[in-house]
Amino acid sequence: MNILMVLTSHDRLGDTGKPTGFWLEEFAAPYYTFLDAGAHVTLASPEGGQPPLDPSSDAPAAQTDFTRRFKADAAAQAILANTAKLRGVKAENFDGVFYPGGHGPLWDLAEDPDSIALIEAFCASDKPVAAVCHAPGVLRHVAMTGRPLVQGKRVTGFSDTEEAAVNLTTVVPFLVEQELRRLGGKFEKAADWQSFTIVDGNLITGQNPASSQVAAEQLVRMLS
């Protein structure tokens, strides 16, 4: 079982001057879920090397068993510091792909032609694609047979009310919920911050950080 994880390389929160990046729990929970299931995991990002970590996701209140495990795991930290460049990654070498969120992907991966082509290649080969929290936003330009990938599909992602709760609705380049609805996705959500994951065909989407582990487990189940 070969799983690709694609992380953001974007580290600025719009024009606020504040840092952003990937969300630690949304990387750590899937990463260890995959490893514990016996998978081989490869990490990639648009620029390669160390992806930027959203410092908010490393705050004491955001720690989980998975983030604590990562912080004690020097080998995993070294692997994360050396992500492959996305441009050189081929879908044919993997069984499935997982996109962790954080706000960073809204700026780079959502618009990245290599990421878009990669997801389309996974879908064309009937291989599963999973994305959690803000990462379903990376699907905005992904098309199959000339129409948006999410059109007519049940999907979820970081909700408008969750974005409002963190006071970033006017900072992000687009709102995940609104964008998925605009593209014709059948958007569903649970209460803010509750774990909620949807599987529709080979597409797995999770609503928020609390959904990371379940979304990863669904990908493992699909590949098993």
Sequence and secondary structure as in RCSB ss.txt:
>XXXX:A:sequence
MNILMVLTSHDRLGDTGKPTGFWLEEFAAPYYTFLDAGAHVTLASPEGGQPPLDPSSDAPAAQTDFTRRFKADAA
AQAILANTAKLRGVKAENFDGVFYPGGHGPLWDLAEDPDSIALIEAFCASDKPVAAVCHAPGVLRHVAMTGRPLV
QGKRVTGFSDTEEAAVNLTTVVPFLVEQELRRLGGKFEKAADWQSFTIVDGNLITGQNPASSQVAAEQLVRMLS
>XXXX:A:secstr
 EEEEE     B TTS  B  B HHHHHHHHHHHHHTT EEEEEESS B   B GGGGSGGG  HHHHHHHT HH
HHHHHTTBEEGGG  GGG SEEEE  SSHHHHTTTT HHHHHHHHHHHHTT  EEEETTGGGGGTT EETTEETT
TTSEE  S HHHHHHTT TTTSSS HHHHHHHTT EE   STTS  EEEETTEEEE SGGGHHHHHHHHHHHH 
